[in-house]
Amino acid sequence: MCRTESQAREALRRIGLVMDRLGLKLHPEKTRLVDLRRGRKSFAFLACTIRKKRSIQRNPRAYYMQRWPSPRAMQRIRHRVHELTDARQSGKDVKRIIAELNPVLRGWGNYFRTGNAERKFNQLDSYVFTRLAHWMLRRGGQRVARVEKWSRERFFGMGLYQLRGTVCYPAQATLRRSSLSRVQENCTHGLKGDSWKRTDAESAPR
């Protein structure tokens, strides 16, 4: 937010003074100065990695602020998908597994879809397909040749939620009231299948 390192250090000092008057302190392990110029460094905030990157479509010489799911966020969603497709679920029908996966994927995707998450979304789609294919192989001891017939399109045809193609940049994103916070205080990031919904008043045509 500052043009020079000296300005940033002065801003940090003043923030510390204000916090002291309020009886608060900056967390020493979560507070640091980051040089974002020309994509040199990045930082994680609210499960997003924030970094400046060049944009070939807009201007290859300029750097623009971008954000996408952080490594920790990717690890958490993979862990959740693994839980829903592990050996303990082998007695269920594949359609039920998909029904349990969908709200998790949709909620997680809604949280990150207004950023630059296309590559991460594609990676997660591939991971979900791999987990389902392994689940089919493990379920009932099916032969590999039979499992190979389960393509991505077949799973999607059975209703599996696909993250690819759902990225919506801020200018295209659904409008929300400015007085409402984008992120809930508990910061579950959709891992429980939660997703925000517009009210009837917000969704009505204007």
C-alpha positions as CSV (number, residue, x, y, z in Angstrom):
1,M,0.0,0.0,0.0
2,C,3.1,2.2,0.1
3,R,5.4,3.4,-2.6
4,T,8.7,3.0,-0.7
5,E,10.0,0.8,2.1
6,S,10.5,3.8,4.4
7,Q,6.8,4.7,4.0
8,A,5.8,1.2,4.8
9,R,7.9,1.1,8.0
10,E,6.5,4.5,9.1
11,A,2.9,3.2,8.4
12,L,3.7,0.1,10.5
13,R,5.0,2.3,13.3
14,R,1.9,4.4,13.4
15,I,-0.4,1.4,13.3
16,G,1.5,0.0,16.3
17,L,0.8,3.3,18.2
18,V,-2.9,3.2,17.4
19,M,-3.1,-0.4,18.5
20,D,-1.3,0.3,21.7
21,R,-3.9,3.0,22.6
22,L,-6.6,0.4,22.0
23,G,-4.9,-2.1,24.2
24,L,-4.1,-4.4,21.3
25,K,-0.9,-5.7,19.7
26,L,0.1,-6.7,16.2
27,H,0.8,-10.5,16.0
28,P,4.6,-10.7,15.5
29,E,4.4,-13.9,13.4
30,K,1.6,-12.6,11.2
31,T,2.8,-9.1,10.6
32,R,5.5,-8.4,8.0
33,L,6.4,-6.0,5.2
34,V,6.2,-7.5,1.7
35,D,7.8,-6.2,-1.4
36,L,5.1,-6.8,-4.1
37,R,6.9,-4.8,-6.8
38,R,7.2,-6.7,-10.1
39,G,6.0,-9.9,-8.5
40,R,8.9,-10.2,-6.2
41,K,7.0,-11.6,-3.2
42,S,3.5,-12.7,-2.2
43,F,1.5,-13.1,1.0
44,A,-1.5,-15.2,2.1
45,F,-4.6,-13.5,3.4
46,L,-8.0,-15.2,4.1
47,A,-6.8,-18.4,2.4
48,C,-5.7,-16.5,-0.8
49,T,-2.3,-16.1,-2.2
50,I,-1.9,-12.5,-3.3
51,R,0.8,-11.5,-5.7
52,K,1.5,-9.2,-8.7
53,K,1.8,-10.9,-12.1
54,R,2.0,-9.8,-15.6
55,S,-1.1,-10.1,-17.8
56,I,-0.5,-10.9,-21.5
57,Q,-4.1,-10.0,-22.4
58,R,-4.0,-6.5,-20.7
59,N,-0.4,-5.3,-20.8
60,P,2.6,-7.7,-20.8
61,R,4.8,-5.0,-19.4
62,A,2.6,-4.1,-16.4
63,Y,2.1,-6.1,-13.2
64,Y,-1.4,-6.6,-11.8
65,M,-2.5,-7.7,-8.4
66,Q,-3.9,-11.3,-8.6
67,R,-5.1,-13.8,-6.0
68,W,-5.8,-17.5,-6.0
69,P,-6.3,-20.3,-3.4
70,S,-3.3,-20.6,-1.2
71,P,-1.3,-23.8,-0.8
72,R,-2.9,-24.4,2.6
73,A,-6.4,-23.9,1.1
74,M,-5.6,-26.4,-1.7
75,Q,-4.3,-28.9,0.9
76,R,-7.5,-28.5,3.0
77,I,-9.9,-29.1,0.1
78,R,-7.9,-32.1,-1.1
79,H,-8.0,-33.5,2.4
80,R,-11.8,-33.0,2.5
81,V,-12.2,-34.7,-0.9
82,H,-10.0,-37.6,0.3
83,E,-12.2,-38.0,3.3
84,L,-15.3,-38.3,1.2
85,T,-13.8,-40.8,-1.2
86,D,-11.7,-43.0,1.1
87,A,-12.1,-46.7,1.8
88,R,-14.7,-46.2,4.5
89,Q,-17.1,-44.9,1.8
90,S,-16.8,-48.0,-0.4
91,G,-20.2,-49.3,0.6
92,K,-22.0,-46.3,-0.9
93,D,-23.3,-45.8,-4.4
94,V,-21.2,-43.5,-6.7
95,K,-24.1,-41.1,-7.1
96,R,-24.3,-40.7,-3.3
97,I,-20.6,-39.9,-3.2
98,I,-21.0,-37.3,-5.9
99,A,-24.0,-35.8,-4.0
100,E,-21.8,-35.4,-0.9
101,L,-18.9,-34.0,-2.9
102,N,-21.0,-31.4,-4.8
103,P,-21.9,-29.0,-2.0
104,V,-18.2,-29.0,-0.8
105,L,-16.8,-28.3,-4.2
106,R,-19.5,-25.7,-5.0
107,G,-19.1,-23.9,-1.7
108,W,-15.3,-23.9,-2.0
109,G,-15.5,-22.7,-5.6
110,N,-17.9,-19.9,-4.8
111,Y,-15.4,-18.5,-2.2
112,F,-12.5,-18.4,-4.7
113,R,-14.3,-17.9,-8.0
114,T,-13.9,-14.1,-8.1
115,G,-10.1,-14.3,-8.2
116,N,-7.5,-15.8,-10.7
117,A,-8.2,-19.4,-9.7
118,E,-8.7,-21.0,-13.1
119,R,-5.5,-23.1,-12.9
120,K,-6.2,-24.2,-9.3
121,F,-9.8,-25.1,-10.2
122,N,-8.5,-27.3,-13.1
123,Q,-6.1,-29.0,-10.7
124,L,-8.8,-29.7,-8.2
125,D,-11.1,-31.1,-11.0
126,S,-8.4,-33.5,-11.9
127,Y,-7.8,-34.5,-8.3
128,V,-11.5,-35.2,-7.8
129,F,-11.7,-37.3,-10.9
130,T,-8.6,-39.3,-9.8
131,R,-10.1,-39.9,-6.4
132,L,-13.4,-41.1,-7.9
133,A,-11.6,-43.4,-10.4
134,H,-9.6,-44.9,-7.5
135,W,-12.8,-45.3,-5.5
136,M,-14.4,-47.2,-8.3
137,L,-11.3,-49.4,-8.6
138,R,-11.3,-50.2,-4.9
139,R,-15.1,-50.7,-4.7
140,G,-15.8,-54.3,-5.3
141,G,-12.3,-55.1,-6.6
142,Q,-13.1,-54.0,-10.2
143,R,-10.6,-54.5,-12.9
144,V,-8.6,-51.6,-14.2
145,A,-9.9,-52.0,-17.7
146,R,-13.4,-51.6,-16.4
147,V,-12.6,-48.5,-14.4
148,E,-10.9,-46.9,-17.4
149,K,-14.3,-46.6,-19.0
150,W,-15.2,-44.1,-16.2
151,S,-14.2,-40.9,-18.0
152,R,-14.5,-37.4,-16.6
153,E,-17.5,-36.7,-18.9
154,R,-19.3,-39.7,-17.4
155,F,-18.9,-38.5,-13.8
156,F,-19.9,-35.0,-14.9
157,G,-22.9,-36.5,-16.7
158,M,-23.9,-38.1,-13.4
159,G,-24.0,-34.6,-11.8
160,L,-20.5,-34.1,-10.5
161,Y,-19.9,-30.4,-10.0
162,Q,-17.2,-29.0,-12.3
163,L,-15.1,-26.1,-11.1
164,R,-13.7,-25.4,-14.5
165,G,-15.3,-22.5,-16.2
166,T,-16.8,-21.0,-13.0
167,V,-14.2,-18.3,-12.5
168,C,-16.0,-14.9,-12.5
169,Y,-13.8,-11.8,-12.3
170,P,-14.9,-9.1,-9.9
171,A,-16.5,-6.9,-12.7
172,Q,-18.6,-9.9,-13.6
173,A,-19.3,-11.2,-10.2
174,T,-22.7,-11.2,-8.5
175,L,-23.2,-7.8,-6.8
176,R,-23.4,-7.8,-3.0
177,R,-24.4,-5.1,-0.5
178,S,-21.3,-3.1,0.4
179,S,-22.4,-3.2,4.1
180,L,-22.0,-7.0,4.2
181,S,-18.7,-8.7,4.8
182,R,-17.5,-11.0,2.0
183,V,-16.0,-13.5,4.4
184,Q,-17.7,-14.9,7.5
185,E,-15.9,-14.7,10.7
186,N,-15.4,-18.5,11.1
187,C,-13.6,-18.6,7.6
188,T,-14.6,-22.2,6.7
189,H,-14.0,-21.3,3.0
190,G,-16.8,-23.6,1.8
191,L,-15.3,-26.8,3.2
192,K,-18.6,-27.7,4.8
193,G,-20.5,-27.2,1.7
194,D,-21.6,-23.7,2.7
195,S,-22.2,-21.1,0.0
196,W,-23.6,-17.6,0.2
197,K,-27.0,-17.0,-1.5
198,R,-28.6,-13.8,-2.5
199,T,-31.9,-12.8,-1.0
200,D,-35.0,-12.5,-3.1
201,A,-34.6,-8.7,-3.0
202,E,-31.1,-8.9,-4.3
203,S,-31.8,-11.5,-7.0
204,A,-34.9,-9.7,-8.4
205,P,-34.4,-8.0,-11.8
206,R,-33.8,-4.3,-11.9
